[in-house]
Amino acid sequence: MWLQRLLSGAWPLTFILGLAVVPLQVRGLNNGLALTPPMGWLHWERFLCETDCQKEPWRCISEQLFMQMADMMVFQGWLDAGYQYLCIDDCWLAPERDANNRLQADPIRFPGGIKKLADYVHDRGLLLGIYQDVGKKTCAGFPGSKDFYELDAQTFADWGVDLLKFDGCYYGTLDELEDGYRRMSVALNRTGRNIVLSCEWPLYARPLTKVNYTEVAEYCNSWRNFADVSDSWSSVKAILDWTAILQNSLVPAAGPGAWNDPDMLVIGNFGLSWDQQVTQMALWCIMAAPLLMSNDLRDISAESKALLQNKEVIAINQDPLGAQGYRILTDSNFELWEKPLSAISLAVSITNRMEQGGPRRIEFSTTMLWKGTVCKKKCYITQLLPTRQEYGYLNITAKLPLWVNPTGTILLRID
């Protein structure tokens, strides 16, 4: 984990003492998976639970939808950019299990079954994600996994599933919720197939108990903490605010194989302005969040596509150090977040939280970072978003004037 690397002496002590958050790193699920945040596409926010393929053939949850998205991911550069998982969310199931109590896909909307879809996805170099629930029913009312954890895990392995999004609706008691997540994690590992486990354990447990992130990370590769994202700026900023308030609990839990999941990227849809799309991309990368898009890859603007496929920005998210970034400063409606990177580098985001007026000026100095311990002589500053610009070397006394649009963000890399 990244803190262990710091404490081992790989980074100078002055860097360690400058941390805004002092984490006690936990061990992640030891299945060797998700060593960087998973990247891919997930249907829920954009396509929800549309099951009427006669009235809505273009957007219903069906084999056709996922095959089309798989083709888009390969032929439109998404796989090359790192988006590897094609993920099915709720509403893929038939209303009942089969005669042997095995899950089955809706036979009309998925006539080939999930195994056929998995083969189609794998043939294109992608990985398949699927959805289930720890309780008796899924959130949309389809059969859940309660009482069938081991059987369902083996079913997913037999089909060739590579990621399980495991929701928490209809869970019963807190003990049943927690036991269900533990049992499914163990069952998946026992199948012998590599299946990433994405949990919602903290989201459902938090109203009932203090979340033990050490335990959550021992069973899950990633986990949701907050309500579903929607296609709106109010939703994105609520997630950012909540994450910042609880960062002293969240940041220490994150690292290779174990990620806090603030939910889907809604870039390329309808509710975010261009500046707000930049902000979501920049902050999700700073937070080392899973980058799971929920949009229509068949119909996305060139600008949104370029933002989502920006490899320098993605590299911030995928940095092998595995450190989750955190907020270090709020002042005059500006927010600064920083994320430690490998090779003693930093990523820094500067967000203008004003929602009126025009661009606002901030004089950026490296003394704002790590309590002034970074760049003791000089650092090389590269702006990655909203446009790329190399500012060159900046010493500790210099100030860099930056103009940030309302609800927009500037993303910097400091080497």
Salt bridges, closest charged atoms under 4 A:
GLU50 OE1 - ARG59 NH1 3.38
GLU63 OE2 - LYS116 NZ 3.79
ASP71 OD1 - ARG124 NE 2.93
ASP80 OD2 - LYS311 NZ 2.76
ASP89 OD2 - LYS165 NZ 2.58
ASP106 OD2 - ARG109 NH2 3.68
ASP119 OD1 - LYS115 NZ 2.91
ASP147 OD2 - LYS136 NZ 2.73
GLU150 OE1 - ARG183 NH2 2.94
ASP152 OD1 - ARG97 NH1 2.83
ASP158 OD2 - ARG102 NH2 3.70
ASP162 OD2 - HIS122 NE2 2.66
ASP162 OD1 - ARG193 NH2 2.80
GLU176 OE2 - LYS146 NZ 3.15
GLU178 OE1 - ARG182 NH2 3.66
GLU200 OE2 - LYS165 NZ 3.99
GLU200 OE2 - ARG224 NH1 3.32
GLU215 OE2 - ARG182 NE 2.66
ASP228 OD1 - ARG224 NH2 2.75
ASP241 OD1 - ARG353 NH1 2.91
ASP263 OD1 - ARG224 NH1 3.40
ASP296 OD1 - ARG298 NE 2.87
GLU312 OE1 - ARG388 NE 2.66
GLU335 OE2 - ARG327 NH1 3.28
GLU335 OE2 - ARG353 NH1 3.05
GLU355 OE2 - LYS237 NZ 2.43
GLU363 OE2 - ARG361 NH2 2.87
GLU390 OE2 - ARG388 NH1 2.93
ASP415 OD1 - ARG413 NE 2.99
